[in-house]
């Protein structure tokens, strides 16, 4: 059924009501999609900030455990006040002779 048949059968008022309903539907569809854009922008911004913070935390956690502090690496020194214990390293690196120790010291173990 084309528009002229609808006009002949139901009249002008019904045709205009249908066109108005169709336009209203399209306008609401457009408004709802435009209303979600600020929310989408906020979600993307939050995602980017969270990724940056995650990167900072990952770098800070991974480097603080492997890099020596001001008095040497905490893993290499026996705890103060405990004296000599059979399992202490007495100042030798924990991973001496391993590729991890060589990478931290800047040399290659062959």
Residue, then its C-alpha position, 0 to 999 in steps of 0.5 A: x500500500x502506497x501513500x496515495x492508497x492510504x490517503x484515499x482509504x483512511x484520510x489525511x488525518x490518519x496519514x499525518x498521524x502515521x508520519x508524525x509517529x514515524x518522525x517521533x520514533x526517529x527523533x527519539x532514536x536519535x536523541x537516545x543515541x546522542x544522549x549516550x555519547x557523553x556517557x561513552x566519552x566518560x567511560x573511555x576516559x575512565x578506561x584510559x586513566x585506569x590503564x595509565x594507573x595500572x601501568x604506573x602501579x605495575x612498574x613501581x611494584x615490579x621495579x621496587x622488588x628487584x632494584x637495590x635500595x640505598x643500603x643495598x638489596x634488602x634480599x641480600x642483607x641479613x635482617x638487623x638484630x638477628x645475628x648469623x643464621x644458617x640460612x642467611x646469605x652473608x652478603x652474597x646475592x640471592x641469585x648469584x650465577x643465574x641469568x637473573x643476577x647477571x641481568x641485574x648486574x649488567x653482565x652476561x652469564x655464559 
